[in-house]
Amino acid sequence: MTDLQAALWGLLGSGVAEALNLSASMRPTGPRRRWRWPWHSRADRPMVLVAIALRLFAGFGLTAALGNSGQLPNATAAFAVGVTTPLIVAKLFQSIPVSESGSPQGPEAQLPAARPGSEAAEEVLSQSGGRDAAR
């Protein structure tokens, strides 16, 4: 499979994921009414479309890169990478906290909170020569 074929299968997979995401976010405005697009106003439409285009491009680019490196053995694998890429990108952006423009942020606000059990993970890393060996 060539790089372009892998990228096109990835683009198709990303398109399927985006179509499912778009259809899931469309809701009727009332009983016996037409379905509504996911943007709330005309001003929101360009940003929603740009976000969709960027996720499609991410699926296209990732499958092209994996196809070029020989990591994708067939079209099904390229399609699967294309489907999952926009979903992962969307989840990443949902996990990024959005702050108001007027609120000051210190360095503490930008760091993620420690997860429970992280002390145990650091202990295991230090015993195996992980993080402390690099310091």
Short mmCIF file of the C-alpha atoms (twelve columns), coordinates in Angstrom:
data_MODEL
# 
_entry.id   MODEL 
# 
loop_
_atom_site.group_PDB 
_atom_site.id 
_atom_site.type_symbol 
_atom_site.label_atom_id 
_atom_site.label_alt_id 
_atom_site.label_comp_id 
_atom_site.label_asym_id 
_atom_site.label_seq_id 
_atom_site.Cartn_x 
_atom_site.Cartn_y 
_atom_site.Cartn_z 
_atom_site.pdbx_PDB_model_num 
ATOM 1   C CA . MET A 1   0.000   0.000  0.000  1 
ATOM 2   C CA . THR A 2   1.396   3.403  -0.968 1 
ATOM 3   C CA . ASP A 3   1.570   6.414  1.319  1 
ATOM 4   C CA . LEU A 4   -1.185  8.179  -0.604 1 
ATOM 5   C CA . GLN A 5   -3.480  5.164  -0.399 1 
ATOM 6   C CA . ALA A 6   -2.959  4.926  3.361  1 
ATOM 7   C CA . ALA A 7   -3.588  8.655  3.751  1 
ATOM 8   C CA . LEU A 8   -6.790  8.465  1.709  1 
ATOM 9   C CA . TRP A 9   -8.057  5.499  3.757  1 
ATOM 10  C CA . GLY A 10  -7.253  7.517  6.880  1 
ATOM 11  C CA . LEU A 11  -9.114  10.514 5.484  1 
ATOM 12  C CA . LEU A 12  -12.117 8.295  4.786  1 
ATOM 13  C CA . GLY A 13  -11.965 6.917  8.340  1 
ATOM 14  C CA . SER A 14  -11.727 10.432 9.773  1 
ATOM 15  C CA . GLY A 15  -14.665 11.472 7.632  1 
ATOM 16  C CA . VAL A 16  -16.759 8.601  8.977  1 
ATOM 17  C CA . ALA A 17  -15.878 9.530  12.569 1 
ATOM 18  C CA . GLU A 18  -16.678 13.195 11.951 1 
ATOM 19  C CA . ALA A 19  -19.972 12.339 10.241 1 
ATOM 20  C CA . LEU A 20  -21.015 10.228 13.223 1 
ATOM 21  C CA . ASN A 21  -19.948 12.965 15.618 1 
ATOM 22  C CA . LEU A 22  -21.812 15.606 13.625 1 
ATOM 23  C CA . SER A 23  -24.997 13.549 13.359 1 
ATOM 24  C CA . ALA A 24  -24.884 12.831 17.112 1 
ATOM 25  C CA . SER A 25  -24.657 16.549 17.901 1 
ATOM 26  C CA . MET A 26  -27.604 17.513 15.665 1 
ATOM 27  C CA . ARG A 27  -30.889 17.750 17.536 1 
ATOM 28  C CA . PRO A 28  -34.401 18.766 16.552 1 
ATOM 29  C CA . THR A 29  -35.455 22.201 17.799 1 
ATOM 30  C CA . GLY A 30  -38.835 20.890 18.948 1 
ATOM 31  C CA . PRO A 31  -41.480 18.289 18.282 1 
ATOM 32  C CA . ARG A 32  -42.129 17.885 14.543 1 
ATOM 33  C CA . ARG A 33  -39.447 20.437 13.753 1 
ATOM 34  C CA . ARG A 34  -36.362 20.312 11.598 1 
ATOM 35  C CA . TRP A 35  -33.025 19.129 12.873 1 
ATOM 36  C CA . ARG A 36  -30.547 21.824 13.823 1 
ATOM 37  C CA . TRP A 37  -26.862 22.087 12.974 1 
ATOM 38  C CA . PRO A 38  -24.527 21.884 16.017 1 
ATOM 39  C CA . TRP A 39  -23.534 25.555 15.979 1 
ATOM 40  C CA . HIS A 40  -25.644 27.926 18.027 1 
ATOM 41  C CA . SER A 41  -25.278 30.973 15.798 1 
ATOM 42  C CA . ARG A 42  -23.882 31.856 12.388 1 
ATOM 43  C CA . ALA A 43  -20.789 33.229 14.107 1 
ATOM 44  C CA . ASP A 44  -20.016 29.772 15.547 1 
ATOM 45  C CA . ARG A 45  -20.239 27.998 12.181 1 
ATOM 46  C CA . PRO A 46  -16.729 28.822 10.878 1 
ATOM 47  C CA . MET A 47  -15.074 27.635 14.079 1 
ATOM 48  C CA . VAL A 48  -16.982 24.338 14.091 1 
ATOM 49  C CA . LEU A 49  -16.087 23.763 10.435 1 
ATOM 50  C CA . VAL A 50  -12.426 24.633 11.040 1 
ATOM 51  C CA . ALA A 51  -12.310 22.189 13.963 1 
ATOM 52  C CA . ILE A 52  -13.788 19.454 11.759 1 
ATOM 53  C CA . ALA A 53  -11.293 20.227 8.993  1 
ATOM 54  C CA . LEU A 54  -8.378  20.090 11.430 1 
ATOM 55  C CA . ARG A 55  -9.461  16.696 12.766 1 
ATOM 56  C CA . LEU A 56  -9.819  15.405 9.194  1 
ATOM 57  C CA . PHE A 57  -6.330  16.715 8.408  1 
ATOM 58  C CA . ALA A 58  -4.953  15.045 11.551 1 
ATOM 59  C CA . GLY A 59  -6.380  11.686 10.465 1 
ATOM 60  C CA . PHE A 60  -5.006  12.178 6.962  1 
ATOM 61  C CA . GLY A 61  -1.553  13.193 8.218  1 
ATOM 62  C CA . LEU A 62  -1.192  10.479 10.837 1 
ATOM 63  C CA . THR A 63  -2.126  7.695  8.446  1 
ATOM 64  C CA . ALA A 64  0.219   9.137  5.831  1 
ATOM 65  C CA . ALA A 65  3.067   9.118  8.346  1 
ATOM 66  C CA . LEU A 66  2.292   5.595  9.540  1 
ATOM 67  C CA . GLY A 67  1.923   4.384  5.965  1 
ATOM 68  C CA . ASN A 68  5.264   5.929  5.036  1 
ATOM 69  C CA . SER A 69  6.987   4.181  7.943  1 
ATOM 70  C CA . GLY A 70  5.490   0.807  6.993  1 
ATOM 71  C CA . GLN A 71  3.391   0.518  10.165 1 
ATOM 72  C CA . LEU A 72  0.104   -0.015 8.311  1 
ATOM 73  C CA . PRO A 73  -0.120  -3.463 6.723  1 
ATOM 74  C CA . ASN A 74  -3.445  -2.951 4.915  1 
ATOM 75  C CA . ALA A 75  -6.330  -0.598 4.207  1 
ATOM 76  C CA . THR A 76  -8.309  -1.739 7.245  1 
ATOM 77  C CA . ALA A 77  -5.532  -0.635 9.574  1 
ATOM 78  C CA . ALA A 78  -5.280  2.736  7.820  1 
ATOM 79  C CA . PHE A 79  -9.054  3.171  8.054  1 
ATOM 80  C CA . ALA A 80  -8.981  2.321  11.781 1 
ATOM 81  C CA . VAL A 81  -6.229  4.874  12.426 1 
ATOM 82  C CA . GLY A 82  -8.260  7.452  10.511 1 
ATOM 83  C CA . VAL A 83  -11.375 6.730  12.589 1 
ATOM 84  C CA . THR A 84  -9.602  6.922  15.933 1 
ATOM 85  C CA . THR A 85  -7.454  10.005 15.283 1 
ATOM 86  C CA . PRO A 86  -10.249 12.645 15.380 1 
ATOM 87  C CA . LEU A 87  -11.797 10.963 18.406 1 
ATOM 88  C CA . ILE A 88  -8.509  11.120 20.309 1 
ATOM 89  C CA . VAL A 89  -7.895  14.721 19.235 1 
ATOM 90  C CA . ALA A 90  -11.400 15.706 20.348 1 
ATOM 91  C CA . LYS A 91  -10.893 14.043 23.758 1 
ATOM 92  C CA . LEU A 92  -7.543  15.805 24.169 1 
ATOM 93  C CA . PHE A 93  -9.130  19.186 23.507 1 
ATOM 94  C CA . GLN A 94  -12.005 18.412 25.881 1 
ATOM 95  C CA . SER A 95  -9.515  17.688 28.657 1 
ATOM 96  C CA . ILE A 96  -7.755  21.057 28.277 1 
ATOM 97  C CA . PRO A 97  -9.204  23.483 30.839 1 
ATOM 98  C CA . VAL A 98  -10.497 26.734 29.425 1 
ATOM 99  C CA . SER A 99  -9.937  29.802 31.574 1 
ATOM 100 C CA . GLU A 100 -11.538 33.181 31.257 1 
ATOM 101 C CA . SER A 101 -9.397  35.813 29.576 1 
ATOM 102 C CA . GLY A 102 -9.489  38.145 32.580 1 
ATOM 103 C CA . SER A 103 -8.426  35.624 35.210 1 
ATOM 104 C CA . PRO A 104 -4.744  35.543 36.115 1 
ATOM 105 C CA . GLN A 105 -3.003  32.202 35.870 1 
ATOM 106 C CA . GLY A 106 0.064   31.283 37.805 1 
ATOM 107 C CA . PRO A 107 2.362   28.380 37.015 1 
ATOM 108 C CA . GLU A 108 0.401   26.205 39.457 1 
ATOM 109 C CA . ALA A 109 -2.807  26.620 37.431 1 
ATOM 110 C CA . GLN A 110 -1.167  25.232 34.297 1 
ATOM 111 C CA . LEU A 111 0.113   22.021 35.874 1 
ATOM 112 C CA . PRO A 112 -2.147  18.983 36.087 1 
ATOM 113 C CA . ALA A 113 -3.106  17.764 39.530 1 
ATOM 114 C CA . ALA A 114 -1.254  14.753 40.881 1 
ATOM 115 C CA . ARG A 115 -3.140  11.522 40.555 1 
ATOM 116 C CA . PRO A 116 -3.602  9.185  43.486 1 
ATOM 117 C CA . GLY A 117 -0.876  6.599  43.573 1 
ATOM 118 C CA . SER A 118 1.678   8.793  41.811 1 
ATOM 119 C CA . GLU A 119 4.037   8.509  44.805 1 
ATOM 120 C CA . ALA A 120 4.086   4.745  44.320 1 
ATOM 121 C CA . ALA A 121 4.834   5.206  40.629 1 
ATOM 122 C CA . GLU A 122 7.731   7.552  41.439 1 
ATOM 123 C CA . GLU A 123 9.083   5.018  43.927 1 
ATOM 124 C CA . VAL A 124 8.998   2.277  41.299 1 
ATOM 125 C CA . LEU A 125 10.701  4.574  38.802 1 
ATOM 126 C CA . SER A 126 13.421  5.509  41.271 1 
ATOM 127 C CA . GLN A 127 14.041  1.846  42.125 1 
ATOM 128 C CA . SER A 128 14.324  0.916  38.450 1 
ATOM 129 C CA . GLY A 129 16.641  3.835  37.705 1 
ATOM 130 C CA . GLY A 130 13.907  5.769  35.904 1 
ATOM 131 C CA . ARG A 131 13.389  9.436  36.664 1 
ATOM 132 C CA . ASP A 132 16.100  9.827  39.328 1 
ATOM 133 C CA . ALA A 133 18.775  8.277  37.118 1 
ATOM 134 C CA . ALA A 134 18.181  10.980 34.514 1 
ATOM 135 C CA . ARG A 135 18.722  13.797 37.055 1 
# 
